[in-house]
Amino acid sequence: MNKIDILYHNYKQVCARPWKARVSGAERVWFAVYDKEDERRIRRAIDRFEEATLSLGYHWKRIDLTDAFADWLTAESRRDFAEGYFRNPSLLSEAALNEFRSSLVASLIAEFHEIPANERERTVAALTGVASLYGFARISDIVPKIEDSVPGRLLIFFPGSRDKQNYRLLDARDGWNYHALPITCDKGSI
């Protein structure tokens, strides 16, 4: 089996376990950790993860963050700001980034609320495209703000690395300690 097949197999094992109803937000978060070089392979395999989820009797909601910053930046209300940003990206201020991060959190929570009420507790909300946030928002800042709004389970496809509970997106910055359930590409890691 290749690494993607192992990750898929490990995900199926985790998803097949009984889900406890009353758990903290952090306990509802799963990180599917894989090498950053495998991002395209993972994206091609996303449908397999969805099919596995559905076959186990759960629901699936994919939320792709690939265009999150671009969509925020090009909103009609930011047209002048966007033009200035495209002329000189170094002018992107911390205040603007904070506005983007707040908007992203609100958008994710709204996505969770769109899940039909009768499916919420049995839905995997799958975040893809988190690497596109690099330089604009840290997943380590976003997850704690949304974890309590996750109705079922939040599966974050995470291109990077994990050492114990320390996660590093794209292996590019100091990691952060988070107590999510890791799902890795390692045989027998579950």
VOBA-1610 file (N, C-alpha, C; in pm, whole numbers, padded with zeros to 5 digits, always signed):
BEGIN
Met+00084-00119+00000Met+00000+00000+00000Met+00088+00124+00000Asn+00045+00227-00075Asn+00116+00353-00071Asn+00067+00436+00049Lys+00129+00552+00071Lys+00097+00634+00188Lys-00047+00682+00189Ile-00101+00714+00073Ile-00239+00762+00066Ile-00335+00649+00101Asp-00306+00529+00053Asp-00389+00413+00087Asp-00386+00386+00237Ile-00269+00401+00297Ile-00257+00379+00442Ile-00337+00485+00518Leu-00326+00611+00475Leu-00403+00718+00540Leu-00552+00690+00528Tyr-00595+00649+00411Tyr-00736+00615+00387Tyr-00779+00500+00479His-00700+00397+00484His-00731+00282+00570His-00740+00326+00717Asn-00644+00406+00762Asn-00644+00453+00901Asn-00765+00542+00928Tyr-00802+00625+00831Tyr-00921+00708+00846Tyr-01046+00622+00863Lys-01060+00522+00778Lys-01177+00433+00789Lys-01185+00368+00927Gln-01071+00328+00980Gln-01070+00267+01113Gln-01117+00366+01219Val-01069+00488+01210Val-01108+00590+01309Val-01256+00622+01296Cys-01301+00643+01173Cys-01441+00679+01150Cys-01536+00567+01192Ala-01493+00442+01180Ala-01578+00328+01214Ala-01596+00310+01365Arg-01508+00370+01443Arg-01524+00359+01589Arg-01651+00432+01631Pro-01714+00383+01739Pro-01833+00457+01788Pro-01796+00600+01826Trp-01882+00693+01788Trp-01860+00833+01821Trp-01927+00865+01954Lys-01851+00912+02048Lys-01909+00955+02175Lys-01985+01085+02151Ala-02101+01096+02214Ala-02185+01213+02191Ala-02137+01337+02267Arg-02097+01320+02388Arg-02060+01436+02470Arg-01908+01441+02488Val-01844+01510+02395Val-01699+01527+02402Val-01667+01675+02378Ser-01550+01715+02420Ser-01508+01854+02401Ser-01486+01882+02252Gly-01477+02009+02219Gly-01451+02047+02081Gly-01322+01987+02027Ala-01217+01992+02107Ala-01087+01939+02063Ala-01096+01789+02035Glu-01181+01718+02106Glu-01195+01574+02085Glu-01275+01542+01959Arg-01341+01642+01901Arg-01416+01620+01777Arg-01332+01651+01654Val-01207+01688+01674Val-01120+01726+01563Val-01024+01612+01531Trp-01019+01578+01402Trp-00927+01476+01352Trp-00834+01544+01252Phe-00705+01516+01262Phe-00608+01566+01167Phe-00559+01450+01081Ala-00584+01457+00951Ala-00528+01361+00856Ala-00395+01420+00810Val-00287+01371+00867Val-00154+01429+00846Val-00081+01351+00737Tyr-00028+01425+00641Tyr+00043+01363+00529Tyr+00154+01457+00484Asp+00248+01402+00409Asp+00359+01482+00357Asp+00306+01590+00264Lys+00363+01709+00276Lys+00318+01821+00193Lys+00331+01791+00044Glu+00425+01705+00008Glu+00442+01668-00132Glu+00325+01585-00186Asp+00243+01532-00097Asp+00131+01447-00137Asp-00001+01523-00149Glu+00003+01655-00143Glu-00121+01735-00145Glu-00206+01703-00269Arg-00147+01699-00385Arg-00227+01671-00507Arg-00284+01531-00505Arg-00206+01435-00457Arg-00256+01297-00450Arg-00375+01288-00354Ile-00365+01359-00243Ile-00475+01361-00147Ile-00600+01421-00210Arg-00583+01531-00279Arg-00699+01596-00341Arg-00768+01504-00442Arg-00688+01425-00513Arg-00748+01329-00606Arg-00818+01215-00533Ala-00780+01191-00409Ala-00836+01079-00332Ala-00949+01122-00238Ile-00985+01248-00234Ile-01086+01297-00140Ile-01217+01220-00155Asp-01256+01189-00277Asp-01381+01117-00298Asp-01381+00981-00227Arg-01266+00919-00219Arg-01257+00790-00148Arg-01289+00808+00000Phe-01240+00916+00058Phe-01267+00943+00200Phe-01417+00969+00220Glu-01476+01042+00127Glu-01620+01067+00135Glu-01697+00935+00124Glu-01662+00853+00027Glu-01731+00724+00010Glu-01717+00637+00133Ala-01599+00637+00195Ala-01580+00558+00317Ala-01670+00608+00428Thr-01680+00739+00441Thr-01764+00800+00544Thr-01910+00761+00523Leu-01958+00775+00401Leu-02097+00742+00371Leu-02124+00594+00390Ser-02028+00509+00353Ser-02048+00364+00367Ser-02058+00322+00513Leu-02003+00405+00603Leu-02011+00375+00746Leu-02136+00434+00811Gly-02222+00496+00730Gly-02348+00549+00780Gly-02340+00691+00831Tyr-02233+00761+00800Tyr-02219+00901+00840Tyr-02240+00992+00720His-02251+01121+00745His-02267+01220+00640His-02134+01290+00617Trp-02123+01360+00506Trp-01998+01423+00466Trp-02026+01564+00418Lys-01945+01659+00461Lys-01952+01796+00410Lys-01810+01844+00388Arg-01774+01864+00263Arg-01640+01913+00231Arg-01641+02065+00227Ile-01541+02123+00292Ile-01524+02268+00292Ile-01383+02294+00241Asp-01374+02349+00122Asp-01244+02372+00059Asp-01200+02516+00084Leu-01087+02533+00149Leu-01035+02665+00184Leu-00936+02720+00081Thr-00919+02651-00028Thr-00820+02691-00127Thr-00837+02837-00170Asp-00958+02879-00194Asp-00985+03014-00243Asp-01033+03109-00134Ala-01023+03071-00010Ala-01079+03153+00099Ala-01023+03295+00100Phe-00892+03308+00092Phe-00835+03443+00096Phe-00872+03520-00030Ala-00861+03458-00145Ala-00895+03526-00271Ala-01041+03570-00272Asp-01130+03484-00225Asp-01272+03520-00220Asp-01296+03638-00126Trp-01230+03635-00011Trp-01244+03745+00085Trp-01190+03875+00024Leu-01072+03866-00037Leu-01005+03983-00091Leu-01083+04046-00205Thr-01146+03965-00288Thr-01212+04017-00407Thr-01361+04045-00387Ala-01408+04038-00264Ala-01548+04073-00238Ala-01571+04218-00280Glu-01689+04246-00323Glu-01723+04381-00373Glu-01685+04490-00274Ser-01705+04465-00147Ser-01677+04567-00045Ser-01528+04596-00029Arg-01441+04513-00085Arg-01297+04534-00072Arg-01230+04564-00206Arg-01304+04605-00302Arg-01250+04627-00436Arg-01130+04723-00434Asp-01142+04837-00368Asp-01031+04933-00364Asp-00912+04874-00290Phe-00940+04807-00180Phe-00833+04745-00102Phe-00761+04641-00187Ala-00836+04560-00260Ala-00777+04454-00342Ala-00687+04513-00450Glu-00732+04619-00514Glu-00650+04680-00618Glu-00517+04729-00560Gly-00522+04789-00442Gly-00400+04834-00375Gly-00311+04718-00338Tyr-00373+04611-00290Tyr-00297+04491-00253Tyr-00225+04433-00374Phe-00294+04425-00487Phe-00232+04368-00607Phe-00117+04455-00659Arg-00127+04586-00637Arg-00017+04674-00677Arg+00103+04659-00585Asn+00074+04637-00455Asn+00183+04629-00357Asn+00143+04535-00243Pro+00164+04403-00258Pro+00123+04307-00156Pro+00186+04331-00018Ser+00298+04399-00013Ser+00362+04423+00117Ser+00280+04517+00204Leu+00180+04582+00149Leu+00096+04673+00226Leu-00015+04601+00303Leu-00021+04471+00290Leu-00123+04395+00362Leu-00098+04410+00512Ser-00188+04473+00580Ser-00169+04505+00721Ser-00218+04392+00812Glu-00172+04396+00933Glu-00218+04298+01032Glu-00367+04316+01059Ala-00415+04440+01054Ala-00558+04465+01074Ala-00641+04397+00964Ala-00592+04406+00840Ala-00664+04340+00729Ala-00660+04189+00747Leu-00545+04136+00787Leu-00535+03992+00809Leu-00627+03948+00923Asn-00637+04027+01027Asn-00729+03994+01138Asn-00873+03994+01090Glu-00906+04088+01001Glu-01041+04091+00943Glu-01065+03963+00862Phe-00966+03923+00782Phe-00979+03799+00705Phe-00999+03680+00798Arg-00918+03669+00902Arg-00928+03555+00995Arg-01064+03551+01062Ser-01114+03666+01105Ser-01247+03670+01166Ser-01354+03628+01067Ser-01340+03674+00944Ser-01434+03638+00839Ser-01429+03488+00812Leu-01309+03431+00812Leu-01292+03288+00788Leu-01359+03206+00899Val-01337+03245+01022Val-01399+03175+01135Val-01552+03180+01122Ala-01605+03300+01096Ala-01750+03315+01082Ala-01803+03231+00966Ser-01728+03227+00857Ser-01768+03148+00740Ser-01772+02999+00771Leu-01671+02951+00842Leu-01667+02809+00878Leu-01782+02773+00971Ile-01807+02856+01070Ile-01918+02830+01162Ile-02050+02830+01086Ala-02065+02922+00991Ala-02187+02925+00908Ala-02200+02796+00826Glu-02088+02745+00774Glu-02091+02618+00699Glu-02139+02504+00789Phe-02093+02502+00913Phe-02137+02397+01005Phe-02287+02407+01030His-02338+02530+01041His-02481+02550+01066His-02568+02515+00946Glu-02508+02508+00827Glu-02583+02468+00708Glu-02612+02318+00704Ile-02541+02242+00785Ile-02566+02097+00790Ile-02705+02075+00847Pro-02789+01997+00781Pro-02924+01974+00833Pro-02922+01925+00979Ala-03012+01977+01057Ala-03014+01948+01201Ala-03016+01798+01230Asn-03088+01722+01150Asn-03098+01578+01177Asn-02972+01502+01136Glu-02875+01570+01073Glu-02750+01505+01032Glu-02628+01555+01110Arg-02643+01663+01183Arg-02527+01730+01243Arg-02438+01639+01326Glu-02497+01564+01414Glu-02417+01482+01506Glu-02345+01368+01435Arg-02384+01340+01309Arg-02326+01227+01236Arg-02261+01272+01106Thr-02207+01394+01106Thr-02144+01448+00987Thr-01995+01472+01009Val-01918+01432+00909Val-01776+01467+00905Val-01765+01592+00817Ala-01722+01703+00877Ala-01693+01824+00801Ala-01545+01817+00767Ala-01514+01805+00639Ala-01376+01785+00594Ala-01319+01914+00538Leu-01215+01965+00603Leu-01147+02086+00556Leu-01032+02047+00465Thr-01035+02097+00344Thr-00925+02078+00250Thr-00870+02215+00215Gly-00752+02217+00156Gly-00693+02343+00112Gly-00637+02429+00222Val-00609+02371+00339Val-00558+02453+00450Val-00420+02512+00421Ala-00343+02449+00332Ala-00211+02503+00297Ala-00222+02640+00233Ser-00334+02669+00167Ser-00350+02799+00101Ser-00366+02912+00202Leu-00387+02880+00327Leu-00396+02983+00431Leu-00258+03031+00475Tyr-00155+02957+00438Tyr-00020+02989+00484Tyr+00016+03133+00448Gly+00060+03206+00547Gly+00096+03346+00529Gly-00018+03442+00557Phe-00142+03391+00561Phe-00259+03474+00586Phe-00325+03442+00719Ala-00329+03314+00753Ala-00391+03270+00877Ala-00324+03141+00922Arg-00314+03124+01050Arg-00257+03000+01104Arg-00372+02909+01146Ile-00364+02787+01101Ile-00467+02690+01138Ile-00470+02673+01290Ser-00356+02695+01354Ser-00349+02686+01500Ser-00431+02794+01568Asp-00457+02906+01499Asp-00543+03011+01553Asp-00689+02987+01520Ile-00713+02925+01406Ile-00850+02906+01357Ile-00920+02791+01430Val-00854+02677+01443Val-00920+02558+01498Val-00978+02581+01637Pro-00905+02640+01731Pro-00965+02661+01863Pro-01089+02751+01861Lys-01100+02835+01761Lys-01215+02926+01752Lys-01338+02859+01691Ile-01318+02746+01623Ile-01432+02680+01558Ile-01466+02545+01619Glu-01375+02489+01698Glu-01393+02351+01744Glu-01522+02328+01821Asp-01566+02425+01898Asp-01690+02405+01975Asp-01815+02417+01889Ser-01800+02464+01766Ser-01913+02474+01674Ser-01926+02351+01585Val-01828+02262+01591Val-01831+02141+01509Val-01939+02049+01565Pro-02038+02017+01483Pro-02146+01934+01535Pro-02113+01785+01544Gly-02043+01732+01447Gly-02007+01590+01445Gly-01858+01576+01467Arg-01784+01563+01356Arg-01638+01556+01360Arg-01583+01648+01253Leu-01470+01709+01282Leu-01399+01795+01189Leu-01273+01722+01146Leu-01264+01691+01018Leu-01148+01624+00961Leu-01067+01727+00884Ile-00947+01754+00930Ile-00861+01853+00865Ile-00753+01779+00787Phe-00756+01795+00655Phe-00651+01737+00572Phe-00530+01830+00586Phe-00426+01778+00651Phe-00315+01861+00700Phe-00183+01823+00634Pro-00139+01901+00535Pro-00009+01874+00472Pro+00104+01928+00559Gly+00170+01839+00625Gly+00277+01881+00715Gly+00328+01763+00794Ser+00358+01788+00918Ser+00413+01681+01000Ser+00359+01690+01142Arg+00378+01583+01214Arg+00334+01573+01352Arg+00441+01497+01429Asp+00476+01553+01544Asp+00566+01486+01638Asp+00495+01487+01772Lys+00448+01370+01813Lys+00361+01357+01930Lys+00237+01442+01905Gln+00211+01545+01984Gln+00094+01630+01962Gln+00133+01764+01901Asn+00252+01774+01847Asn+00301+01898+01789Asn+00285+01892+01636Tyr+00205+01983+01581Tyr+00174+01985+01439Tyr+00246+02101+01371Arg+00297+02076+01248Arg+00366+02179+01171Arg+00310+02179+01029Leu+00236+02285+00993Leu+00181+02299+00859Leu+00293+02324+00760Leu+00299+02244+00655Leu+00399+02255+00549Leu+00542+02246+00602Asp+00558+02196+00723Asp+00690+02184+00788Asp+00763+02318+00790Ala+00689+02430+00786Ala+00751+02559+00762Ala+00769+02647+00885Arg+00699+02620+00991Arg+00711+02706+01109Arg+00713+02621+01232Asp+00745+02685+01343Asp+00738+02612+01468Asp+00597+02559+01483Gly+00586+02438+01530Gly+00456+02376+01544Gly+00381+02426+01664Trp+00260+02374+01678Trp+00182+02406+01796Trp+00127+02277+01851Asn+00106+02276+01978Asn+00059+02158+02047Asn-00093+02160+02046Tyr-00152+02054+01992Tyr-00297+02046+01984Tyr-00339+01902+02010His-00447+01886+02079His-00489+01752+02122His-00597+01692+02034Ala-00585+01708+01904Ala-00676+01643+01811Ala-00633+01498+01793Leu-00721+01418+01737Leu-00687+01280+01706Leu-00609+01277+01575Pro-00483+01235+01577Pro-00406+01229+01452Pro-00437+01102+01374Ile-00451+01118+01245Ile-00464+01006+01152Ile-00346+01022+01057Thr-00258+00926+01054Thr-00134+00943+00977Thr-00122+00840+00866Cys-00013+00852+00793Cys+00019+00762+00683Cys+00106+00645+00731Asp+00113+00626+00860Asp+00197+00520+00917Asp+00112+00395+00938Lys+00166+00281+00895Lys+00095+00155+00920Lys+00088+00131+01070Gly-00027+00085+01114Gly-00044+00052+01254Gly-00044+00170+01348Ser-00068+00292+01295Ser-00066+00409+01383Ser-00197+00430+01456Ile-00299+00356+01421Ile-00430+00372+01485Ile-00449+00265+01591
//
